[in-house]
Amino acid sequence: MSRKGWTFLSNHGHVLVCLADDPDMLLKEVASTIGITERSVQQIVSDLEEAHVITRHREGRRNRYVVRREVRFRHPLEAGLRVGDFIDLARRRPRLRMTDASPRLTPVRERDIQ
């Protein structure tokens, strides 16, 4: 029996990629892009901050997130991989977003993200 809907990356990985792509992204935008709740994104951001993978800087009323590229992955199977290596790999793909019409990710055209 197969389970449908699984992905290779966890939601933590998805949040990390979103914040690396756009450090000024609102957490509600991250949630919409990934397809999870804003509260889940808030918890994941807290986890990533606690693990020193990202840092949050307050700029006026907004937050800016900085990915610490030098941090190594925590699991022994990926311990040799740095966060920056992962981000570089993830950025080799077209930018994606969730659509309301479909649970599948669809490519975003460059003019859509400006």
FILO-439936 format. One record per residue (C-alpha): y, z, x; residue in three letters; residue number from 1. Coordinates in Angstrom, 1 decimal, decimal comma. Each point is the difference from the previous one (the first is absolute). Layout:
# residues N
+--------+--------+--------+------+------+
:     yy :     zz :     xx : resn : resi :
+--------+--------+--------+------+------+
:      Y :      Z :      X :  Ala :  NUM :
...
+--------+--------+--------+------+------+
# end
This chain:
# residues 114
+--------+--------+--------+------+------+
:     yy :     zz :     xx : resn : resi :
+--------+--------+--------+------+------+
:    0,0 :    0,0 :    0,0 :  Met :    1 :
:    3,4 :   -1,0 :    1,4 :  Ser :    2 :
:    3,3 :    1,8 :   -0,6 :  Arg :    3 :
:    3,0 :   -2,3 :   -0,6 :  Lys :    4 :
:    3,5 :    0,7 :    1,0 :  Gly :    5 :
:   -0,6 :    1,7 :    3,4 :  Trp :    6 :
:    2,2 :   -0,9 :    2,9 :  Thr :    7 :
:   -0,3 :    0,3 :    3,8 :  Phe :    8 :
:    3,1 :    2,2 :    0,3 :  Leu :    9 :
:    0,6 :    3,3 :   -1,6 :  Ser :   10 :
:    3,2 :    0,7 :   -2,0 :  Asn :   11 :
:    1,3 :    1,8 :    3,2 :  His :   12 :
:   -0,4 :   -3,3 :    1,9 :  Gly :   13 :
:    1,8 :   -1,9 :   -2,8 :  His :   14 :
:    2,9 :    2,5 :    0,0 :  Val :   15 :
:    0,3 :   -0,2 :    3,7 :  Leu :   16 :
:    0,1 :   -3,8 :    0,0 :  Val :   17 :
:    2,7 :    0,0 :   -2,8 :  Cys :   18 :
:    2,2 :    2,4 :    1,9 :  Leu :   19 :
:   -0,4 :   -1,9 :    3,3 :  Ala :   20 :
:    1,0 :   -3,2 :   -1,8 :  Asp :   21 :
:    3,0 :    1,6 :   -1,7 :  Asp :   22 :
:    1,1 :    3,4 :    1,3 :  Pro :   23 :
:    2,6 :    0,3 :   -2,8 :  Asp :   24 :
:   -2,5 :   -0,7 :   -2,8 :  Met :   25 :
:    0,2 :    2,4 :   -2,9 :  Leu :   26 :
:   -3,2 :    1,9 :   -0,7 :  Leu :   27 :
:   -0,1 :   -1,4 :   -3,5 :  Lys :   28 :
:    0,1 :   -3,5 :    1,5 :  Glu :   29 :
:   -2,8 :    1,0 :    2,3 :  Val :   30 :
:   -2,0 :    1,3 :   -3,0 :  Ala :   31 :
:    0,6 :   -3,2 :   -1,9 :  Ser :   32 :
:   -0,9 :   -2,2 :    3,0 :  Thr :   33 :
:   -3,3 :    1,8 :    0,6 :  Ile :   34 :
:   -0,9 :    0,7 :   -3,7 :  Gly :   35 :
:   -0,1 :    3,8 :    0,2 :  Ile :   36 :
:    2,2 :    2,8 :   -1,5 :  Thr :   37 :
:    3,3 :    1,0 :    1,7 :  Glu :   38 :
:   -1,4 :    3,6 :    0,2 :  Arg :   39 :
:   -3,0 :   -1,3 :    2,0 :  Ser :   40 :
:    2,4 :   -1,8 :    2,4 :  Val :   41 :
:    2,0 :    3,2 :    0,4 :  Gln :   42 :
:   -3,2 :    1,9 :    0,9 :  Gln :   43 :
:   -1,1 :   -2,7 :    2,5 :  Ile :   44 :
:    3,5 :   -0,1 :    1,6 :  Val :   45 :
:   -0,3 :    3,8 :    0,4 :  Ser :   46 :
:   -3,5 :   -0,4 :    1,6 :  Asp :   47 :
:    1,4 :   -2,7 :    2,4 :  Leu :   48 :
:    2,9 :    2,2 :    0,9 :  Glu :   49 :
:   -2,2 :    3,0 :    0,6 :  Glu :   50 :
:   -2,2 :   -2,1 :    2,3 :  Ala :   51 :
:    3,1 :   -1,2 :    1,9 :  His :   52 :
:   -0,7 :   -3,6 :   -0,9 :  Val :   53 :
:    3,4 :   -0,5 :   -1,6 :  Ile :   54 :
:    3,3 :    1,8 :    0,0 :  Thr :   55 :
:    2,5 :    0,1 :   -2,8 :  Arg :   56 :
:    3,7 :   -0,2 :    0,6 :  His :   57 :
:    2,6 :    0,7 :   -2,7 :  Arg :   58 :
:    2,7 :   -2,6 :   -0,2 :  Glu :   59 :
:    2,4 :    0,9 :   -2,8 :  Gly :   60 :
:   -2,0 :    0,3 :   -3,2 :  Arg :   61 :
:   -2,9 :   -2,1 :    1,4 :  Arg :   62 :
:   -2,8 :    0,5 :    2,4 :  Asn :   63 :
:   -0,9 :   -2,2 :    2,9 :  Arg :   64 :
:   -3,5 :    0,1 :    1,4 :  Tyr :   65 :
:   -0,9 :   -0,6 :    3,7 :  Val :   66 :
:   -3,6 :   -0,8 :    0,9 :  Val :   67 :
:   -1,0 :    1,6 :    3,3 :  Arg :   68 :
:   -1,9 :   -2,9 :    1,5 :  Arg :   69 :
:   -1,3 :    2,0 :    3,0 :  Glu :   70 :
:   -2,1 :    2,4 :   -2,2 :  Val :   71 :
:   -3,8 :   -0,5 :    0,2 :  Arg :   72 :
:   -2,2 :   -0,2 :   -3,0 :  Phe :   73 :
:   -1,8 :    3,2 :   -0,9 :  Arg :   74 :
:   -3,5 :   -1,1 :   -0,8 :  His :   75 :
:   -2,3 :   -0,2 :    3,1 :  Pro :   76 :
:   -1,0 :   -3,6 :   -0,8 :  Leu :   77 :
:    3,7 :   -1,1 :    0,3 :  Glu :   78 :
:    1,2 :    2,6 :    2,5 :  Ala :   79 :
:    0,8 :   -2,8 :    2,5 :  Gly :   80 :
:    2,3 :   -1,8 :   -2,4 :  Leu :   81 :
:    3,7 :    0,8 :   -0,2 :  Arg :   82 :
:    1,9 :   -0,1 :   -3,3 :  Val :   83 :
:    2,2 :   -2,7 :    1,5 :  Gly :   84 :
:   -3,1 :   -2,2 :    0,7 :  Asp :   85 :
:   -1,0 :    0,3 :   -3,7 :  Phe :   86 :
:    3,5 :   -0,8 :   -1,2 :  Ile :   87 :
:    0,1 :   -3,1 :    2,2 :  Asp :   88 :
:   -3,3 :   -1,2 :   -1,4 :  Leu :   89 :
:    1,1 :    0,7 :   -3,6 :  Ala :   90 :
:    3,2 :   -1,9 :    0,5 :  Arg :   91 :
:   -1,9 :   -3,2 :    0,8 :  Arg :   92 :
:   -0,5 :   -0,6 :   -3,7 :  Arg :   93 :
:    2,4 :   -1,2 :   -2,7 :  Pro :   94 :
:    1,9 :    2,8 :   -1,7 :  Arg :   95 :
:   -1,8 :    1,0 :   -3,2 :  Leu :   96 :
:    0,9 :    1,8 :   -3,2 :  Arg :   97 :
:   -1,8 :    1,0 :   -3,2 :  Met :   98 :
:    1,0 :   -2,0 :   -3,1 :  Thr :   99 :
:    0,1 :    1,4 :   -3,5 :  Asp :  100 :
:   -2,1 :   -2,9 :   -1,3 :  Ala :  101 :
:   -2,9 :    0,4 :    2,5 :  Ser :  102 :
:   -1,6 :    2,9 :    1,9 :  Pro :  103 :
:   -0,4 :   -2,4 :    2,9 :  Arg :  104 :
:    2,6 :   -0,2 :    2,8 :  Leu :  105 :
:    2,1 :   -3,1 :    0,0 :  Thr :  106 :
:    2,0 :   -1,4 :    3,0 :  Pro :  107 :
:    3,7 :    0,6 :   -0,1 :  Val :  108 :
:    2,3 :   -3,0 :    0,9 :  Arg :  109 :
:    2,7 :    0,8 :    2,6 :  Glu :  110 :
:    2,7 :   -0,7 :   -2,6 :  Arg :  111 :
:   -1,5 :    2,7 :   -2,3 :  Asp :  112 :
:    0,5 :    2,8 :    2,5 :  Ile :  113 :
:    3,7 :   -0,4 :    0,7 :  Gln :  114 :
+--------+--------+--------+------+------+
# end
